[in-house]
Amino acid sequence: MSEQHIVEIPQSVLLSAQSLDDLEDWLAAHDPEFLEEIRRIRNDEDLADRDKDFGEILKRWPIES
């Protein structure tokens, strides 16, 4: 059985979200695994002085570009 994660979304976020995209943005901005991956990639790329194609990241995370 897969592990389920419960995310508490503040009422203010639910009331102010005008679309599912707004809610998805909030969830991504508060997902520690996603944020860590973005930080790691950014640091790696900054140190290597090159840009990263984020298409590969988008394939691993349920994000529409």
Sequence and secondary structure as in RCSB ss.txt:
>XXXX:A:sequence
MSEQHIVEIPQSVLLSAQSLDDLEDWLAAHDPEFLEEIRRIRNDEDLADRDKDFGEILKRWPIES
>XXXX:A:secstr
          HHHHHH  SHHHHHHHHHHT HHHHHHHHHHHHHHHHHT    THHHHHHTT   
